[in-house]
């Protein structure tokens, strides 16, 4: 698994996760629980991880969406 995106924007994490689900790209949201525990100081960012083989497709999808 490799990192596709790192952000504190909860809405962006949700939207990207839904987009990846829609096209069938497997992914994992890492550090979600840690970012909740640390509160509102935004020190720990959430990461979206995808399998190595899907990284080019996932990056292209994000670029086409205009979100990243």
N, C-alpha and C positions, 0 to 999 in steps of 0.2 A: 504494500500500500504506500502511496506517495501523496503528499499534500497538494491539493488542488487550490484551496482557499483558506485564508486565516483572517478572521474578523471578529469584532465585538458586536457587529450589527446582527441582532437576533432575527430580524425580518429577512435579511439577506441570506442567512444560513437556511432558514425555512424555505425561501423561494428557490434557492439553488438545489436544495435537497429534493424538493418537489419536481423540479425540472429534470434532475437526474433520474428520479423514479419514473417519470413519464416516458423517458427514452430507454429505460432499462439498463442504465449504467449503475452497477453496484457501488455503494459508497458507505462511509461510516462518519458520523460526527464525533470527533474526539474532543476531550476536555470540556464537554458540556456540563458535567457535574461539578468540575472544579471551578468553572466560571460562575456557577450559581453560588457555590460556597464562599467565594471571595467577595461577594456583594457587588456594590455598584462602583467600585474603583476602576473597573475594566482593566485589571492587570493581566488577566489570563484570557487569551482569545480562544474562541472555538475554531477548530480546524475541520475541514471536510477532506477526507481521504478517499482516494479511488485506487483500484488495482493499477499497477504499472501499465498494463496493456491498454487500459481505457483512458489514460491521461491525455493523449493527443485529441481524442474525440471529445472528452469533457472540456478541455481548454477551448476547443473550437466552438462548442455549444455555448460556453460562457461569453466568448467574444461576440458571437452572433446575437446573443440576447441583449448585449449592451450593458450588462450589470457590472462587469469587471473589465 
